[in-house]
Amino acid sequence: MQELRVGRERVGHVTFHGVTDCRGLLHRLPDLLVVQQGEIIVYPDQSSKPELGQGLNKPASVVLYGCMPKSKTKFSDPSVREKYRKRVAQMTEEKGATFEDYNCDDGTWRFRVHHF
C-alpha cells in the first residue's frame, strides 16, 4: 500500500512513506502500533521489530492532536507560546525526530521520523 496511514480520530495518526507491504501485517496491527493521547508507539514489543526499511520500521510522518501543556493559564502570552513551541521542537529533536510544527491554539504537533 502506498502512503499507509493509521490513526485514531481526534487523537492522531502516522503516515508510513512509500510502499508498505501489508501482507501479514494488518491483522497484527493492534499489537504493532499503539495510538494514544500524546504518543504513537510502533513496535511496543521491540523483539517483533523488523530490519530497518521493513514492515513499519520506515520513514513516517506523525500528527498528534491535543498536545497542550498542563497549565494553560499563561498560554495566551505570545512570548510564552513561542517558548513552549521551541521546547516542543527541542524535545522532538532530542528524540531523534524532525520537528515540523506545533500549533499552540489546538495542540497539534507534527514531526517526522526516519524509522521506528
C-alpha positions as CSV (number, residue, x, y, z in Angstrom):
1,M,0.0,0.0,0.0
2,Q,1.3,3.5,-0.9
3,E,1.5,6.0,1.9
4,L,-0.2,3.8,4.6
5,R,-2.0,6.0,7.2
6,V,-3.1,4.6,10.5
7,G,-4.6,6.5,13.4
8,R,-7.4,7.3,15.8
9,E,-9.9,10.1,15.3
10,R,-9.1,13.3,17.4
11,V,-6.0,11.6,18.8
12,G,-3.5,11.4,15.9
13,H,-2.2,9.4,13.0
14,V,1.0,8.2,11.4
15,T,1.7,8.0,7.7
16,F,4.3,5.5,6.6
17,H,6.0,6.8,3.4
18,G,6.5,4.9,0.2
19,V,5.1,1.4,-0.4
20,T,4.3,-0.7,2.7
21,D,3.9,-4.4,2.2
22,C,0.7,-5.1,4.3
23,R,0.6,-8.8,3.8
24,G,0.5,-10.5,7.2
25,L,0.7,-7.0,8.8
26,L,-2.9,-5.7,9.0
27,H,-4.3,-8.4,11.3
28,R,-1.4,-7.8,13.7
29,L,-1.7,-4.0,13.6
30,P,-3.2,-3.6,17.1
31,D,-0.1,-5.4,18.5
32,L,2.4,-3.4,16.4
33,L,1.0,0.1,16.7
34,V,-0.5,2.0,19.6
35,V,-2.1,5.4,19.0
36,Q,-3.0,7.2,22.3
37,Q,-3.2,10.7,23.5
38,G,0.2,12.4,23.1
39,E,2.1,9.5,21.6
40,I,2.3,6.8,18.9
41,I,4.2,3.7,19.7
42,V,5.4,1.5,16.9
43,Y,6.6,-2.0,17.9
44,P,5.9,-1.8,21.6
45,D,7.5,-5.3,21.7
46,Q,10.9,-4.5,20.4
47,S,11.6,-8.2,19.7
48,S,9.0,-8.0,16.9
49,K,10.7,-5.1,15.1
50,P,11.9,-6.0,11.6
51,E,15.0,-4.7,9.9
52,L,15.2,-1.0,9.0
53,G,13.0,-0.3,6.0
54,Q,10.8,-3.4,6.5
55,G,7.3,-3.5,7.8
56,L,6.5,-0.3,9.8
57,N,10.2,0.3,10.6
58,K,10.5,3.0,7.9
59,P,10.2,6.8,7.4
60,A,7.0,8.3,8.6
61,S,5.2,11.5,9.4
62,V,3.3,11.8,12.7
63,V,0.5,14.1,13.7
64,L,-0.8,14.2,17.3
65,Y,-3.8,16.3,18.3
66,G,-4.5,18.0,21.7
67,C,-0.9,18.1,23.0
68,M,-1.4,21.0,25.3
69,P,0.6,22.0,28.4
70,K,-0.9,21.1,31.7
71,S,-1.2,24.7,32.7
72,K,-2.7,26.9,30.0
73,T,-3.2,30.0,32.2
74,K,-0.4,32.0,30.7
75,F,-0.5,30.3,27.2
76,S,-2.2,33.4,25.7
77,D,1.0,35.4,26.1
78,P,2.9,35.3,22.8
79,S,6.3,35.0,24.4
80,V,5.2,32.0,26.5
81,R,3.6,30.4,23.4
82,E,6.9,30.8,21.4
83,K,8.9,29.5,24.3
84,Y,6.7,26.4,24.6
85,R,6.8,25.8,20.8
86,K,10.6,25.9,20.9
87,R,10.5,23.5,23.8
88,V,8.4,21.0,21.8
89,A,10.8,21.4,18.9
90,Q,13.8,20.7,21.1
91,M,12.1,17.7,22.7
92,T,11.3,16.3,19.2
93,E,14.9,16.7,18.0
94,E,16.2,15.1,21.2
95,K,14.1,12.0,20.5
96,G,15.8,11.8,17.0
97,A,12.8,13.0,15.1
98,T,12.5,16.1,12.8
99,F,10.2,18.8,14.1
100,E,7.7,20.2,11.6
101,D,5.2,22.3,13.5
102,Y,3.3,22.8,16.8
103,N,0.1,24.7,16.9
104,C,-0.3,26.5,20.2
105,D,-4.1,27.0,19.7
106,D,-5.1,23.4,19.4
107,G,-2.0,21.4,20.4
108,T,-1.4,19.8,17.0
109,W,2.1,18.5,16.9
110,R,3.7,17.4,13.6
111,F,7.0,15.7,13.2
112,R,8.8,13.1,11.0
113,V,10.9,10.1,11.9
114,H,13.5,8.2,9.8
115,H,12.4,4.8,11.3
116,F,11.0,3.3,14.4
